[in-house]
Amino acid sequence: MVENPLYLATLLIKNGDADGEVAGAMNSTGNVLRPAFQIVKTQPGISVVSGAFIMIFKNNPYVENDILVFADCAVHPDPTDRELAEIAIITAKTAKNIAGINPRVAMLSFSTKGSAKHAMCDKVIRATEIVHELDPTLVVDGELQVDAAIVESVGLSKAPGSSVAGKANVLIFPTLETGNIAYKLVQRFGWCRSYRTHFTRDGCSNK
């Protein structure tokens, strides 16, 4: 197994000889993650693995410093409220440690502050509450529609007083399908470069 570069790289990370791996576009998500599941595992207190995408823009008026971080866009199809909260916390760490930004996390939905009523919105609201419980220092708010999260005028109108609305730089999607569709649309129509990170305990495997 060690002759497989993906396993060798993960063993080097586990042993402290490397901080992460660049897996390349020729490997599937499953093949990249499998060694990490087996060898590195998840950070203590985090039960779910997720995929964050660092989205790099050019002169986008809605994106401070031309960087947004999206999650989960690659791994977990339908996280529970607790899992969604964990994804938000670990993605905020990705944003700070890898993208070099101070995270302002928006928990996304098709509703902003009760504008719609649905079980899917309730999950995001509960997840936001859990994030506050698990990490009171994290700047996070939800539920927010994406325009309320990143457009200042919309944020002021729909979520006045929010510390995140209108200036979010970390976007947490409620399901894998919404995150995956969103990142591909932004990448293709927005001429945006995207870099994927799968975070585990000791490092990250990049793709």
C-alpha positions, 0 to 999 in steps of 0.5 A: 500500500505504501507504494501508492502515492496517496497512502505514502503521502498520508503516512508522511503527514501522520508521521509529522514529515509533511503538513499536507498533500497535493493530490492533483486533479487525476485522483477521485475524491474517494481515493484521496480521502480513503487513506486519510480516513484510515490513517489520519482520521478526524480531529478530536471533537469532530465526527465528520470529514468535509471538503472546503473549497478556497475560491479565488476571484479577481476584482469581485466587488462582493469579495473582500481580498478576492477570497471566499471559502465554501463548504461542504462541496465534496464529501457529506451529502446531507449533514445533520445539524450537529455535523453542519456545525462541525463543518462550519467550525473546521472550515473556519479553521481552514479559512484562517490557517490555509487561506489566511483570512479571519473567518466570518461564517455564514450558515446558508439557507433559502431563508434569512432570519425566518423569512421562510419556514421549513425543516431545512431552514430549521436545521441551519438555525439549530446548526448555528446555535450549536456552533455558538455553543461549541465555539463562542469566539467564532464570528458566525450567523445564520440562517442567511440567503447568499445575497444577504451573506455577501452583499452589504446592502442586502445584509443591512436590509434583511439581517440588520445588526448581524456581524456577518451579513453583507461581509461573510467570507466563509459560506457553509452550505446546508447540503452537499448538492447545494455546495457542489452546484454552487462552487461549480457555477461560481467557478465556471461563470465567475471565472474563479479559481478553486482549490479543494481542501479535505481537513483531517486531524494533523493536516489536509489533503489538497486537490 
